[in-house]
Amino acid sequence: MSPVTLLSIPVLLLFIAALVCGQQSCSDKSQVITLKKNLLCGYDKSTRPVKKHTDKINVYLQLHIKNFNFEEYKSTLRLNTWTYWRWNDDLLTWDPKAYGGLTEIRLESDSIWVPDIIMHSTGEYTGAHHRMPSTSCVLRYVGEIICVPPTSYAALCSPDLTKWPFDVQQCLAEMASWTHSGNEIALSEQDRWVSWVNGVRGWNLETAKGRRQVFHYSNNDSYQYLQFGFLLRRHSASYAATVVTPALVLALMTLLMFFLDPISPQRLNLGCMNVLAHCLYLQYLGMKLPSNGASTPLIVIFFRDSLFLVGMSLFTTIILRGMLTAERAPPAWISSIITWILESRPGQLLILSQLNPRGAAAASADDGAVLMDSTTDKPKNNLWGFTAVLLDRVCLVVFTVTLFIMLLAFVP
């Protein structure tokens, strides 16, 4: 035997061994490959997979919310979920004994029929939202298919900012088949349609519920859809310092003006600073809040009305300064009213003067009536001064009651 023959024998043996191992490996894999080829041979993924066209497909669907974001400026609740789908495909069944005991395989969702259940209450009508996202599904030998694709849903939700920043938002989302009726695709009834985890910055998802709704038509047809309700509460701890505290401080500044002498420039300066602070804060709220809310926030109404009161207090201060610096005697009707008030005990307490009651009661209705100061006993014309003090005290009482009611009604 030649040396060449001796060398070729080991090479031939190695080739035969590799061939046998390769056939063994391919044989093991071919059961899955053959099964897929046999199942998908002649399979039409655009046709509902039922043996009789009158049969319906029961779909089990559940949302597992991993995180969410409420986009107030877009009126959109964005849900990032793991959507659990389960249904039966009558055309994708096999006998495990014929494929070495194989009971389940993995298939891409793009290669099989999937329910066309999508979010109807959405503002993003793109192609990706009209079918299940591409994912790997588990197919069992009885035809049961389970898919859990990561999905992002954008549900329309108009914010109600009435009680901002302590507001609670209620959002509704509807999911249903795009082309099939309830007699073709039925949504299976279940106890729990949605689950979620919290930990999202800015909002807390307090409740999330789902229920099936069915409408029946006159032709024995029906329409089924899933309605999900979400209750969101804003994290408002920081807003207590940035919204409520400025409201209280500005309200106190408005009342503080009435404790200053109307003649003093400090009162006018305080009023002008108060107007400026209100305007700046209203501008801040205008930039902070979206303009697409269904109603005006109460806190904005409070600052608007509070700005009006500050303007009225400045107007009152100017009138009081004019009264206190007037050289002409007041009209007779003003003298009569002030004299009548000074003759009453409540009027004296309201004006808080140190006049001798007898001297105050002696004020006549004539122009230039002379009253006696209890400390100096020097005659002087005080009717304009009494009128200014009376008007100042009345405005203080009215403004205090008004601001108190506004704080109760408008500050959440």
Buried (B, 14 or more C-beta within 10 A) or exposed (E): EEEEEEEEEEEEEEEEEEEEEEEEEEEEEBBBEEBBEEBBEEBEEEEBBBEEEEEBBEBBBBBBBBBBBBEBEBBBBBBEBBBBBBBBBBBBBBEBEEBEEBEEBEBEBEBBBBBBBBBBBBEBEEEEBEBBBEBEBBBBBBBBBBBBBEBBBBBBBEBBBBBBBBBEBEBEBBBBBEEBBBBBBBBEEEEEBBBBEEEBEEBEBEEBEBEBEEEEEEEEEBBBBBBBBBBBBBEBEEBEEEBBEBBEEBBEBBBEBBEBEBEEEEBBEBBEEBBEBBEEBBEBBEEBBEEEBEEEBBBBBBBBBBBEBBBBBBEBBEBBBEBBEBEEBBEEEBBBBBBEBBBEEEBBEBBEBEBBEEBBBBBEBEBEBBBBBBEEEEEEBBBBBBBBBBBBBEBBEEBBEBBEEBBEEBBB
